[in-house]
């Protein structure tokens, strides 16, 4: 306000002086000096205007748009500055909310095992998490790169193109790190495609299980079909009377053997199914592993005699709490395998020992051994290390799978050690501290 009064006084004084000079010149008749006076007047006006403009503009120029304070500026600007202040507050709140949302989005996506990538309608990547690059085994994309830079594989490109076209798409992408499932979905706003969202998941184990399921189904079909075909063929011959009377007994024994094989296979499949789904009732009881091993060897006495195998049981009478039926199947299958794949006149040793927190069951033989390439797969269902030889050996191919599942059921582990001199299976079961 003081500046305004000061400027007004200066302007009034200047124009009063100039007016007086003009009147004096006119009355004196000195009209030739009017030009000089007018030039001086123009100069004064220019100087005053410059000073006045600077004084008017300076407060406006010095306004802090981030923190406008109307009291330090012209009163006329107060409404504008107040609205600007309110608008700044609203913008700041929205910015804080946006920053908070981005932080939350980053925290959530970075904690995900799955990968997520968001791209605009021009395929430019807008956001992504580290999981996407980790699963694909690539370096993070640079700003402005296309989503197609994630992979050059044709299935991936088709998947992205379908999503860009407005259709959700899925594909399996094979990488050096495993198999990845890609799910791409369009991001629609009012029926307009504004971009896509892509999820990347590790399905290596899932695909492996699916392959195992298909192989299991195929193997079960084959294992069931073989004895049934034999039974059907013999029964057909008997029904048509083309079997000699003296051969009837022999053919009947063949039917019985194949039927026993079917029953054994079905029982093994049922056991595995119950172990898989944890359907077995909790019937834990105290088990003497040494005594149980002796019982099992007695049941296998005929098989042992046929191959002239020497069996020894060493160790201690150790008691554990567990499901007797399952532990029985674990030891039985290990001993049965040791007999089947042993050499005639070979040896089997069953050792029962313990350490402070674990009970150890070791079944060793002097058989044909297992090569390194097969060690990781021998616990798979129906897997045979030597298929040509296994076909001559009776069995369902499920024994070691039952062993693994039975050991897992009790919270233990099983591993194999093998060489040309024989094979050892080592089962470790936790000791109940109670």
Secondary structure as UniProt FT lines:
FT   HELIX           2..28
FT   HELIX           31..33
FT   HELIX           34..61
FT   HELIX           70..72
FT   HELIX           75..77
FT   HELIX           78..110
FT   STRAND          115..120
FT   TURN            121..122
FT   STRAND          124..128
FT   HELIX           130..136
FT   TURN            143..144
FT   HELIX           147..150
FT   HELIX           154..164
FT   TURN            165..166
FT   STRAND          169..175
FT   TURN            176..177
FT   STRAND          178..189
FT   TURN            190..191
FT   STRAND          192..202
FT   HELIX           204..239
FT   TURN            240..241
FT   HELIX           245..247
FT   HELIX           248..276
FT   TURN            277..278
FT   STRAND          284..288
FT   HELIX           289..299
FT   HELIX           301..306
FT   TURN            307..308
FT   STRAND          310..315
FT   STRAND          319..323
FT   HELIX           324..340
FT   TURN            344..345
FT   STRAND          347..355
FT   TURN            356..357
FT   STRAND          358..365
FT   HELIX           372..375
FT   TURN            376..379
FT   TURN            381..382
FT   HELIX           387..390
FT   TURN            391..392
FT   HELIX           399..409
FT   TURN            410..411
FT   STRAND          413..419
FT   TURN            420..421
FT   STRAND          422..430
//
